[in-house]
Amino acid sequence: MPQHPPRQRTLRQRQRKQGLSSNRCVIEGEVIELEGLRYTPAGLARVAFKLRHTSMQQEAGMQRQVQCDVPALALGEAAQQVSRLQPGQMVRAEGFLAQRSLKIAQLVLHIDNVTLR
């Protein structure tokens, strides 16, 4: 019997097998809650905060007003950046989504870059 070459997996299939996929988020909003700068037991700077996003979005061919409050967490250098913010400031936040903890499935935006708008 002829030997067939092994089937090539698509990038998406390889990513699924490895547990890898896209997870990047960019959102603009108002800082509505801001905890003080704290440190993890490992000494890493940490700041939890909340953004309020409001915009008009296109959905199914129609305009829709969107408003949501997004819990966010910044660690390390990003935490230093966030700690200098004030409630009421408008920011652009970039990062990835993750569960709050192993037991709590609520999503939290983990920030790796934040800039004033």
VENMO-V175875 format. One record per residue. N is the residue number from 1. BURIAL is I if it has 9 or more other ideal C-beta (glycine too) atoms within 8 Angstrom, else O. D_FIRST is the distance of its C-alpha to the first C-alpha in Angstrom with 1 decimal. Layout:
BEGIN
<<N/BURIAL/D_FIRST> <N/BURIAL/D_FIRST>>
END
This chain:
BEGIN
<<1/O/0.0> <2/O/3.8> <3/O/6.4> <4/O/9.3> <5/O/12.7> <6/O/14.9> <7/O/17.0> <8/O/20.4> <9/O/23.2> <10/O/26.4> <11/O/29.6> <12/O/30.9> <13/O/28.0> <14/I/28.5> <15/I/32.2> <16/I/32.0> <17/O/29.9> <18/O/32.4> <19/O/35.3> <20/O/36.4> <21/O/37.7> <22/O/40.8> <23/O/44.1> <24/O/47.0> <25/I/50.2> <26/O/53.2> <27/I/56.3> <28/I/60.0> <29/I/62.8> <30/I/66.0> <31/I/66.4> <32/O/68.0> <33/O/67.7> <34/I/67.5> <35/O/67.6> <36/O/69.1> <37/I/67.2> <38/O/66.0> <39/O/63.9> <40/O/61.0> <41/O/61.4> <42/O/59.3> <43/O/61.9> <44/I/59.9> <45/I/62.1> <46/I/61.4> <47/I/62.9> <48/O/62.1> <49/I/63.3> <50/I/62.8> <51/I/62.4> <52/I/63.6> <53/I/61.6> <54/O/63.0> <55/O/61.6> <56/O/60.9> <57/O/57.2> <58/O/55.5> <59/O/53.7> <60/O/52.5> <61/O/54.7> <62/O/57.8> <63/O/59.8> <64/O/59.9> <65/O/62.1> <66/I/60.2> <67/O/62.0> <68/O/60.4> <69/O/61.4> <70/I/58.7> <71/I/58.9> <72/I/58.0> <73/I/57.9> <74/I/58.3> <75/I/57.7> <76/O/58.7> <77/O/59.9> <78/I/59.3> <79/I/61.6> <80/I/64.3> <81/I/63.9> <82/I/64.1> <83/I/67.1> <84/O/69.2> <85/I/68.7> <86/O/71.3> <87/O/70.9> <88/O/71.3> <89/I/69.5> <90/O/66.7> <91/I/63.5> <92/I/60.0> <93/I/57.6> <94/I/54.0> <95/I/51.6> <96/I/49.0> <97/I/49.1> <98/O/48.8> <99/I/50.0> <100/I/53.5> <101/O/52.4> <102/O/49.9> <103/O/52.2> <104/O/53.5> <105/O/51.0> <106/O/53.5> <107/I/52.1> <108/I/54.0> <109/I/53.7> <110/I/53.4> <111/I/55.2> <112/O/54.3> <113/I/56.7> <114/I/59.8> <115/O/62.2> <116/O/65.4> <117/O/65.5>>
END
